[in-house]
Structure formats: C-alpha cells, structure tokens
Amino acid sequence: MAHSRWIITLAIATLVAGCNYATGVAPAGQAVPIIQNGILVGYLSSRETAPRIGRRSGGAMRADGWNRIPLIRMTNVSLMPVPGMSLDDIVADTDDGLDLASNRSWSIDDRRLNFQFATEVAYEIKGGKRGRLFKNPTYTGITYEFWRSCDAVGDASSWVMLGTPNCGKGEPSQTGHVGHGVSGARFRDVQVGVGKW
C-alpha cells in the first residue's frame, strides 16, 4: 500500500517506557522501519513471529504483568521529521486549513480502517497565517486515504514525543504506555468539524 512519499515511520521500542514485561525485546535503540518514502516496508514483530516472515524481532511482544500472555502490540511508532520545512513554513504555505493541537480523544475500528480523533483546539489558517481559535475540533477519515493525503512533514524543530498511558489490548484487557513522536504535518482534504469559541 502506497502512502504519501513524505511518510517515514519507525517503531522504536526503547524511546519511552512501554509495558512492564517485554518478552520480545529488541537490541537497545533498534529502530524498525514501518513505512519509508510512503511504502510499507516492515511490521511489528516478536522473536516468535519475525523468523516466519524472514525478519529480525522488532521487540513488539509485551505483557502488562507476569500473569498475562504477551501480545504483539504497538511500540513507540513515530512519524519522523523531514528536513526542509519548519511547522511555521508549512503554515505559511497553507492557504486555507486548520492547525489542530492537543489530542483529546480517539476512536478507530477493529480493522484500523475508519477513525475519528478530537483535539482540544484548532487555529484557523487563512493566507498562510493562524487566525481564529476553535474549540473541540474533530477529524475523521479512512486510514489509507488520510496517510496518502499528507503533502508536508515538518523538520526536527517541531518534533515532539507524545503518548498515552492507557493503550488497551487483549482479553483479558491489558494496558500499556505508548509513545508517538511527530513533527507538524499537513494533510489535504480531511473531513473536519469545529465548534466556535
């Protein structure tokens, strides 16, 4: 599946603390490419599954306690910075859009196809400048269409590590800390909704 050529994602199990018990531990600092230049090139894997697909383990099998079965689950998957444009440059290059900030909630179906996210605020962008402030904006879409619509990713000056302490998986349920590093990025033709402040 091809995504935007701007998309480079890495799974790095050691960037921030993950689940308590890792059984598929990868060498410290190992980064597993997932998407490079918009092309799917890798997978989250464990010591058990990686040899079956001709790969080395990416350290993605984890459990949240000694009495839980380890699961292959998302580690710290990050959208890597792309040299050339800062977030301010991306805003200046945008005629009409929204600058969404502060993730508030998320929902994605079991197949990871349809999603909806909400943030706390958004700034209207008109003529390359941030303007009016909106509260509780949402954006929704189909995953592969969303990633294909990316036409700019910011450089390292806007890269931050964000995350959640409660990524849930499994039956019985297991929770884990997950980090996502990201630079400011621009996506075209995304369905959004906002409330006025």
C-alpha positions, 0 to 999 in steps of 0.5 A: 500500500502506497502512502504519501512519499513524505511518510517515514515511520519507525517503531522504536521500542526503547524511546519511552517506557512501554509495558512492564514485561517485554518478552520480545525485546529488541537490541537497545535503540533498534529502530524498525522501519514501518513505512519509508518514502510512503511504502510499507516496508516492515511490521511489528514483530516478536522473536516468535513471529519475525523468523516466519516472515524472514525478519529480525524481532522488532521487540513488539511482544509485551505483557502488562504483568507476569500473569498475562500472555504477551501480545504483539502490540504497538511500540513507540511508532513515530512519524519522523521529521523531514528536513526542509520545512519548519511547522511555521513554513508549512503554515505559511504555505497553507492557504486555507486549513486548520492547525489542530493541537492537543489530542483529546480523544480517539476512536478507530475500528477493529480493522484500523480502517475508519477513525475519528480523533478530537483535539482540544483546539484548532487555529484557523489558517487563512493566507498562510497565517493562524487566525481564529481559535476553535474549540473541540475540533474533530477529524475523521477519515479512512486510514489509507486515504488520510496517510496518502493525503499528507503533502508536508512533514515538518523538520526536527524543530517541531518534533515532539514525543507524545503518548498515552498511558492507557493503550488497551489490548487483549482479553483479558484487557491489558494496558500499556504506555505508548509513545508517538513522536511527530513533527507538524504535518499537513494533510489535504482534504480531511473531513473536519468539524469545529465548534466556535469559541 
